[in-house]
């Protein structure tokens, strides 16, 4: 039963409740990938791209910075054998400053390269998976080939082709590892997102039905109160009419005198 004048039935939910099914086209799913949901949260795929990029930046910094730290320190000690320092502490601090400069310089070089590679690779592979609404090895191979070719594009066509080949070779095992992890977890990202979407839809639909039932109860109470108030007023008017003084009846003496 719908509320009077609401124009809605329980079978037809309003627009803000949404639907439990994902968007039908690939472009709509891609657009949804970069927008927040009703809870002001980004999709899990987008968060995974950000987390992987940050992790790659940290790993790249450690990979390039730690060897450079030791190498720069050793090189400085070897080159500064003939230098004169004020004391031992001054020599140690100078060696550490050289090591830190090497750590920052080479750590940054590796960090931004690896982070950019991982960001592009994950964005392309995730975009293909979301657009086609499934995960396959070809998505990771294509993402690796695109990223590898993009990184070697400035070196010429042959180097770009080689970069695409090695990128595809890297993408296939990376995709296999990701698919294996999702299989061990029991559900893929698409299945998890569909399950969460259904739960959110059911919750919003239940809230809407509860509000609609509450509105119906309020309207019925208002109507009943209005009807009861009208009957009471009618009874008061009838009682007032009954309490009015009666009109005097004409007397027989008056009638005879007139005659």
MARTOR-992038 format. One record per residue (C-alpha): residue in one letter; x, y, z. Coordinates in Angstrom, 2 decimals, always signed. Last residue first. Example, Ala and Ser with C-alpha at 12.3 -4.5 7.8 and 13.67 -1.06 7.14 Angstrom:
MARTOR-992038
(node 'S',(+13.67,-1.06,+7.14))
(node 'A',(+12.30,-4.50,+7.80))
This chain:
MARTOR-992038
(node 'X',(-61.73,+37.11,+15.47))
(node 'X',(-58.65,+38.61,+16.91))
(node 'X',(-59.90,+38.06,+20.31))
(node 'X',(-60.46,+34.39,+19.55))
(node 'X',(-56.91,+33.83,+18.31))
(node 'X',(-55.35,+35.53,+21.29))
(node 'X',(-57.40,+33.51,+23.65))
(node 'X',(-56.30,+30.23,+21.97))
(node 'X',(-52.57,+30.92,+22.59))
(node 'X',(-49.83,+30.78,+19.81))
(node 'X',(-46.95,+28.40,+20.70))
(node 'X',(-43.78,+29.91,+22.13))
(node 'X',(-40.51,+29.07,+20.17))
(node 'X',(-38.30,+26.66,+22.11))
(node 'X',(-35.16,+27.87,+23.76))
(node 'X',(-31.86,+26.57,+22.18))
(node 'X',(-30.38,+23.57,+23.94))
(node 'X',(-31.17,+21.18,+21.10))
(node 'X',(-29.41,+23.40,+18.61))
(node 'X',(-26.33,+23.56,+20.84))
(node 'X',(-26.32,+19.78,+21.13))
(node 'X',(-26.51,+19.43,+17.37))
(node 'X',(-23.59,+21.84,+16.98))
(node 'X',(-21.56,+19.97,+19.60))
(node 'X',(-22.24,+16.63,+17.86))
(node 'X',(-21.09,+18.10,+14.54))
(node 'X',(-17.89,+19.41,+16.14))
(node 'X',(-17.17,+16.01,+17.65))
(node 'X',(-17.75,+14.34,+14.31))
(node 'X',(-15.33,+16.72,+12.59))
(node 'X',(-12.61,+16.14,+15.23))
(node 'X',(-12.89,+12.38,+14.84))
(node 'X',(-12.52,+12.68,+11.07))
(node 'X',(-9.44,+14.87,+11.37))
(node 'X',(-7.88,+12.56,+13.93))
(node 'X',(-8.54,+9.59,+11.65))
(node 'X',(-7.02,+11.38,+8.68))
(node 'X',(-3.93,+12.46,+10.67))
(node 'X',(-3.45,+8.95,+12.06))
(node 'X',(-3.76,+7.45,+8.59))
(node 'X',(-1.23,+9.94,+7.25))
(node 'X',(+1.25,+9.20,+10.04))
(node 'X',(+0.91,+5.44,+9.54))
(node 'X',(+1.46,+5.84,+5.79))
(node 'X',(+4.56,+7.98,+6.37))
(node 'X',(+6.03,+5.34,+8.71))
(node 'X',(+5.35,+2.66,+6.10))
(node 'X',(+7.16,+4.76,+3.49))
(node 'X',(+10.11,+5.40,+5.82))
(node 'X',(+10.42,+1.67,+6.53))
(node 'X',(+10.19,+0.89,+2.82))
(node 'X',(+12.95,+3.42,+2.04))
(node 'X',(+15.19,+2.03,+4.77))
(node 'X',(+14.67,-1.53,+3.46))
(node 'X',(+15.50,-0.39,-0.07))
(node 'X',(+18.66,+1.39,+1.14))
(node 'X',(+19.82,-1.77,+2.94))
(node 'X',(+18.98,-4.03,+0.01))
(node 'X',(+20.87,-1.75,-2.38))
(node 'X',(+23.90,-1.62,-0.08))
(node 'X',(+23.94,-5.42,+0.19))
(node 'X',(+23.58,-5.78,-3.58))
(node 'X',(+26.45,-3.35,-4.25))
(node 'X',(+28.64,-5.11,-1.69))
(node 'X',(+28.03,-8.42,-3.47))
(node 'X',(+28.68,-6.88,-6.89))
(node 'X',(+31.93,-5.29,-5.63))
(node 'X',(+33.06,-8.61,-4.15))
(node 'X',(+32.29,-10.46,-7.37))
(node 'X',(+34.18,-7.88,-9.43))
(node 'X',(+37.15,-7.97,-7.05))
(node 'X',(+37.31,-11.75,-7.32))
(node 'X',(+36.03,-14.17,-4.72))
(node 'X',(+37.35,-16.96,-2.49))
(node 'X',(+40.54,-15.33,-1.18))
(node 'X',(+42.58,-18.11,-2.75))
(node 'X',(+41.17,-17.26,-6.18))
(node 'X',(+42.00,-13.58,-5.69))
(node 'X',(+45.59,-14.46,-4.80))
(node 'X',(+45.87,-16.76,-7.83))
(node 'X',(+44.50,-14.02,-10.11))
(node 'X',(+47.11,-11.57,-8.80))
(node 'X',(+49.94,-14.08,-9.28))
(node 'X',(+48.78,-14.90,-12.80))
(node 'X',(+48.59,-11.20,-13.62))
(node 'X',(+52.16,-10.66,-12.47))
(node 'X',(+53.24,-13.77,-14.40))
(node 'X',(+51.66,-12.41,-17.62))
(node 'X',(+52.65,-8.76,-17.15))
(node 'X',(+56.42,-9.30,-17.05))
(node 'X',(+56.54,-11.06,-20.41))
(node 'X',(+54.22,-8.39,-21.80))
(node 'X',(+56.60,-5.71,-20.55))
(node 'X',(+59.58,-7.57,-21.99))
(node 'X',(+57.95,-7.63,-25.41))
(node 'X',(+56.74,-4.03,-25.22))
(node 'X',(+60.22,-2.86,-24.22))
(node 'X',(+61.73,-4.74,-27.16))
(node 'X',(+59.23,-3.11,-29.52))
(node 'X',(+60.07,+0.31,-28.05))
(node 'X',(+63.77,-0.41,-28.43))
(node 'X',(+63.26,-1.25,-32.10))
(node 'X',(+61.11,+1.83,-32.70))
(node 'X',(+63.48,+4.31,-31.14))
(node 'X',(+64.86,+5.21,-27.73))
(node 'X',(+62.10,+7.69,-26.81))
(node 'X',(+59.47,+4.93,-26.91))
(node 'X',(+61.23,+2.80,-24.32))
(node 'X',(+58.99,+3.65,-21.33))
(node 'X',(+55.85,+3.65,-23.47))
(node 'X',(+56.72,+0.29,-24.99))
(node 'X',(+57.07,-1.27,-21.55))
(node 'X',(+53.81,+0.25,-20.35))
(node 'X',(+51.81,-0.84,-23.40))
(node 'X',(+53.29,-4.35,-23.43))
(node 'X',(+52.69,-4.77,-19.70))
(node 'X',(+49.09,-3.60,-19.96))
(node 'X',(+48.46,-5.88,-22.95))
(node 'X',(+49.93,-8.87,-21.10))
(node 'X',(+47.92,-8.00,-17.99))
(node 'X',(+44.66,-7.79,-19.93))
(node 'X',(+45.48,-10.92,-21.94))
(node 'X',(+45.80,-12.97,-18.78))
(node 'X',(+42.08,-12.55,-18.10))
(node 'X',(+39.88,-10.71,-15.58))
(node 'X',(+36.23,-9.96,-16.33))
(node 'X',(+33.84,-7.00,-16.62))
(node 'X',(+35.11,-6.04,-20.09))
(node 'X',(+35.53,-2.38,-19.15))
(node 'X',(+36.50,-3.21,-15.56))
(node 'X',(+39.16,-5.70,-16.61))
(node 'X',(+40.52,-3.38,-19.30))
(node 'X',(+40.65,-0.43,-16.89))
(node 'X',(+42.31,-2.56,-14.21))
(node 'X',(+45.03,-3.68,-16.63))
(node 'X',(+45.60,-0.14,-17.90))
(node 'X',(+45.64,+1.48,-14.46))
(node 'X',(+47.75,-1.29,-12.94))
(node 'X',(+50.45,-1.01,-15.63))
(node 'X',(+50.44,+2.78,-15.63))
(node 'X',(+50.77,+2.98,-11.83))
(node 'X',(+53.36,+0.18,-11.68))
(node 'X',(+55.57,+1.83,-14.31))
(node 'X',(+55.22,+5.25,-12.69))
(node 'X',(+56.14,+3.88,-9.27))
(node 'X',(+59.13,+2.01,-10.72))
(node 'X',(+60.43,+5.10,-12.47))
(node 'X',(+59.68,+7.47,-9.59))
(node 'X',(+61.50,+5.31,-7.06))
(node 'X',(+64.52,+4.32,-9.12))
(node 'X',(+65.68,+7.87,-9.72))
(node 'X',(+64.61,+8.99,-6.24))
(node 'X',(+66.72,+6.29,-4.59))
(node 'X',(+69.66,+7.23,-6.80))
(node 'X',(+69.78,+10.84,-5.62))
(node 'X',(+68.48,+10.42,-2.07))
(node 'X',(+70.74,+7.48,-1.17))
(node 'X',(+73.77,+9.05,-2.88))
(node 'X',(+73.28,+12.29,-0.95))
(node 'X',(+72.87,+10.26,+2.24))
(node 'X',(+76.15,+8.45,+1.63))
(node 'X',(+78.01,+11.72,+1.02))
(node 'X',(+76.58,+13.15,+4.24))
(node 'X',(+77.56,+9.99,+6.09))
(node 'X',(+81.17,+10.23,+4.90))
(node 'X',(+81.35,+13.88,+5.96))
(node 'X',(+79.90,+13.03,+9.37))
(node 'X',(+82.47,+10.26,+9.90))
(node 'X',(+85.37,+12.53,+8.96))
(node 'X',(+84.16,+15.34,+11.23))
(node 'X',(+83.75,+12.90,+14.12))
(node 'X',(+87.32,+11.68,+13.64))
(node 'X',(+88.77,+15.15,+14.08))
(node 'X',(+89.57,+18.33,+12.15))
(node 'X',(+89.80,+16.48,+8.88))
(node 'X',(+92.72,+16.40,+6.45))
(node 'X',(+92.16,+14.93,+3.00))
(node 'X',(+94.58,+12.40,+1.55))
(node 'X',(+92.35,+9.39,+2.16))
(node 'X',(+89.32,+11.30,+0.91))
(node 'X',(+88.83,+9.42,-2.34))
(node 'X',(+88.58,+5.95,-0.76))
(node 'X',(+86.30,+7.16,+2.04))
(node 'X',(+84.05,+8.94,-0.43))
(node 'X',(+83.80,+5.89,-2.68))
(node 'X',(+82.86,+3.67,+0.25))
(node 'X',(+80.15,+6.06,+1.43))
(node 'X',(+78.78,+6.52,-2.08))
(node 'X',(+78.64,+2.73,-2.62))
(node 'X',(+76.96,+2.05,+0.72))
(node 'X',(+74.25,+4.66,+0.16))
(node 'X',(+73.92,+3.83,-3.53))
(node 'X',(+73.19,+0.21,-2.63))
(node 'X',(+70.50,+1.42,-0.18))
(node 'X',(+68.98,+4.05,-2.44))
(node 'X',(+68.11,+2.20,-5.61))
(node 'X',(+66.24,-0.75,-4.14))
(node 'X',(+65.03,+1.21,-1.10))
(node 'X',(+63.63,+3.99,-3.26))
(node 'X',(+62.11,+1.47,-5.66))
(node 'X',(+60.45,-0.38,-2.79))
(node 'X',(+58.99,+2.86,-1.41))
(node 'X',(+57.74,+4.01,-4.82))
(node 'X',(+56.35,+0.56,-5.60))
(node 'X',(+54.43,+0.56,-2.32))
(node 'X',(+52.94,+3.96,-3.14))
(node 'X',(+51.93,+2.85,-6.62))
(node 'X',(+50.45,-0.41,-5.32))
(node 'X',(+48.41,+1.44,-2.69))
(node 'X',(+47.07,+3.97,-5.22))
(node 'X',(+46.16,+1.27,-7.74))
(node 'X',(+44.54,-0.83,-5.01))
(node 'X',(+42.47,+2.16,-3.90))
(node 'X',(+41.17,+2.56,-7.45))
(node 'X',(+40.26,-1.13,-7.67))
(node 'X',(+38.53,-1.00,-4.28))
(node 'X',(+36.12,+1.65,-5.48))
(node 'X',(+36.43,+5.16,-3.97))
(node 'X',(+34.56,+5.99,-0.79))
(node 'X',(+32.05,+8.76,-0.09))
(node 'X',(+29.55,+6.24,+1.38))
(node 'X',(+27.21,+6.74,-1.58))
(node 'X',(+30.04,+5.91,-3.97))
(node 'X',(+32.99,+8.03,-4.99))
(node 'X',(+33.86,+8.44,-8.65))
(node 'X',(+36.88,+7.22,-10.62))
(node 'X',(+35.78,+3.60,-11.24))
(node 'X',(+32.18,+4.66,-11.90))
(node 'X',(+33.30,+6.26,-15.16))
(node 'X',(+34.98,+3.00,-16.17))
(node 'X',(+31.82,+1.05,-15.36))
(node 'X',(+29.76,+3.49,-17.42))
(node 'X',(+32.21,+3.16,-20.30))
(node 'X',(+31.95,-0.63,-20.19))
(node 'X',(+28.19,-0.66,-20.52))
(node 'X',(+25.52,-2.24,-18.30))
(node 'X',(+26.28,-0.55,-15.01))
(node 'X',(+26.30,-3.01,-12.09))
(node 'X',(+23.03,-4.59,-10.87))
(node 'X',(+21.66,-3.93,-7.40))
(node 'X',(+19.84,-0.80,-8.51))
(node 'X',(+19.57,+2.74,-7.20))
(node 'X',(+17.76,+3.79,-4.03))
(node 'X',(+18.06,+7.46,-5.12))
(node 'X',(+15.80,+6.78,-8.12))
(node 'X',(+12.75,+5.78,-6.13))
(node 'X',(+11.78,+2.12,-5.69))
(node 'X',(+8.98,+0.63,-7.75))
(node 'X',(+7.47,-2.46,-6.15))
(node 'X',(+6.68,-0.63,-2.95))
(node 'X',(+4.49,+1.76,-4.89))
(node 'X',(+5.04,+5.43,-5.57))
(node 'X',(+2.72,+8.29,-6.65))
(node 'X',(+2.90,+9.81,-3.19))
(node 'X',(-0.67,+11.16,-3.27))
(node 'X',(-1.86,+8.73,-0.68))
(node 'X',(+1.00,+6.65,+0.68))
(node 'X',(+1.44,+3.34,-1.01))
(node 'X',(+0.00,+0.00,+0.00))
